[in-house]
Amino acid sequence: MIRLVASDIDGTLMPYGASAIPKEVFEEIHRLERRGVLFCPASGRQYTSMRRLFAPVANKVPFLCENGAAVFGPGSPGPVLGKTVMDRDRAVALCRDIVDTPGLEVLISGEDTSYLCPKEDKILPVMRGKGNNIVLLSGPEEVPEDIVKVSAFAPRGTAEAEQRLLPRWGGVFHAAVAGAEWLDFTLADKGTGLTQLCAALGVGLDETMVFGDNFNDVPMLSIAGRPWLMENAAPELKERFPNHCRRVADVLRIL
């Protein structure tokens, strides 16, 4: 029996670059709620950004945010059910490494605020387009709260960021490619967030269905009772997870 459905957003519930969740997804969320099945968006996005994206159901669903580093329960606002904080000194050193790398920008995530130290103007419209709470700083040392995620924004693709950052930081933090332009670092991952959420709700991991499309979804796909992968995912992921679909709503209809 499935009691909780968790789904990635970008590349899964909606195509990369899209700005709205399909109406049919909300219809299925409402139908599942009537059957006692809870739906949870799971993303590298910020809590406020996700609430705006899921406005028709924002008070009824939990949110797995910042690639699992911050988990919120249903409500307005929902209670914090889990938060995994990075070591401050190491996180700031990673931020400095990103800032010092030409072509990369740093995004520093607190519980529900995005902190930017922009060198150029490319990252600001991207983050404003996502509807994030944004604070501009002159340096990462000025972040006034716990850091839960550090991201490298790489407009030319993540290969350069991986080559530069993974040798030093891949063994310190969890590193995950989160779309064509993002490399995320956390102490948590989506598996951590899903585990915290299920523990808080009293739901077994074997009672979950999970949808994803990218490598940062693997930790939650690996522990879910029923993992589903989008059919346009990387071949190595499709070999690992045999259940494939084109649209999440099509699978939810038969649940």
Secondary structure, 3 states (H helix, E strand, C coil): CCCEEEECCECCCECCCCCCCCHHHHHHHHHHHHCCCEEEEECCCCHHHHHHHCHHHCCCCCEEEHHHCEEECCCCCCCEEEECCCCHHHHHHHHHHHHCCCCCEEEEECCCCEEECCCCCCHHHHHHHCCCCEEECCCHHHCCCCCCEEEEECCCCCHHHHHHHHHHHCCCCEEEECCCCEEEEECCCHHHHHHHHHHHHCCCHHHEEEEECCHHHHHHHHHCCEEEEECCCCHHHHHHCCCEECCHHHHHCCC
